[in-house]
């Protein structure tokens, strides 16, 4: 894997986009808290703050699974599929945040999209690692 290969560069860009999304959810929490008069250190008291915190928490939880799956898939499976699935995760997280902030029952589509992306990356990583293992042990 070359660090300047287009698929690797796209994977790096997707990683940065995912980081920006995580930072964006933290900024959203701060803005919603301020807009609703919830002063630090309080983290509750208004439904919009509760929703923003859940968006941020769930996004960070999903991000922890995304990163290793994305880079293992990029390293061992290679090609365009890993960064495209990473982009799908980013899209899913944005849809999740918009849906959850509008009405909590609208979060499922974005959640599903991002989970499918992570599971797809895990499958690609397993396939790629198994293939590399087969080559390594065949000699």
N, C-alpha and C positions, 0 to 999 in steps of 0.2 A: 504494500500500500504506500503510495507516494503522497506526501502531505500536500502537494500541489495538484493532485488529480482532481478533476472537476467534482466527482461525487464526494470526495473527502472534504473539499472546500465547502460544498453545499451542506454537508453534515456539520461542519464547524459553524456555518451561518445559522443553521437550524438550532444548534445549541445556544448560540447567542440570542436568538429570538425567544427560545424557551426561558432563558435567564431574564430577558426583558419582560416577558409575561409574568414571571414570578415577582419581579420588582413592581410591576404594574398592579398586581393584586395587593401588595403591601401599601402602595400609594393610595389605592382605592379605599382600603381600610382607614387610613389616616384622614382622607377627605370625607368619608361618610361619618366618621366619629366627629370631626369638626362641624360638619353640617348639622349634626343632630345634638350638639352640645355635650358630647360624652368626653370628659376631660381625663387625661392620663392620671392614674394608672387604670381607671375603670375600663373594662372591655365588654360591658353589656349595658343594657338599659333601653335599647331601641331595636326593633326588628330589623331595620336596615343594617345596623352595625353587626348584629348576629349573622345576617346573611353574608355580609362582606367578609367577616371572619371565617365563615365556613368555606367560602370560595377560596380565600387565601390558604387555609389549612389543607383543603382537599387538593389544591393545585400543587402545594409543596409536597404533599404525600405522593402524588402521582409523578412529580418531577424526579423524586428519588428513584423511582423505578425506571423512568424514561432514560436518564443519562447512561447508566451502564448498559441497558438493553440497546440503545441507539449506537453507542460506540463499539460494543461487541459485534453487533450486526454489521456495522460499517467496516470493522477490521476483518472479520472472518467471512461474511457473506459478500461484501463489497457490492459495487454497482449502485444503481439509482434508487432501489427499493428502500434501503434504510433511511436516507434523508427525506424521501417522499413520505414515509410513514411518520417521521419526526415532524414534518410540516402538518400532517394530518392531526397529530397530537396537539400542535399549537392551535390549529383551527378548532379542534374539539374543546380546548380549554377556554378559548374566547367565547364560543357558543355556550359553554357551561356557565361562564361568569355572567353573560348577558341574561341567560335564561333564569339562573338562580336569583339574580338581583331583581328581576321583574316579578317573578313568582317562583318560590322554591319547587313547586311541582313541575316546572319547565326545565329543570336541570338535567333530566335524564338523557336527552339527545346528545348534548355536549359531553356528558360523562361517558356515554357509550362509545362515542367516536374516539375519545382519547384512550379509553381502555382497549378498544380494538387495535388502535395504533401500537400501544405498548405490547399487547399480546402478539401482534404480528412481528414486532421487532424481536421478541423473545424467540419466536419460532425461527426467524431468519438466523439469529445468533446460534441456536441449537443446530440447525442444518449446517451452517458454516463451520462451527467448531467440530461437529461430527465429521465433516468432510476433511478438515485439516488433520484431525486425529487419525483418520483412515490413511491419509497420505504419509503422515509421520510414522505410523506403526507398520506400514507396508514395506519399508526399506530395511 
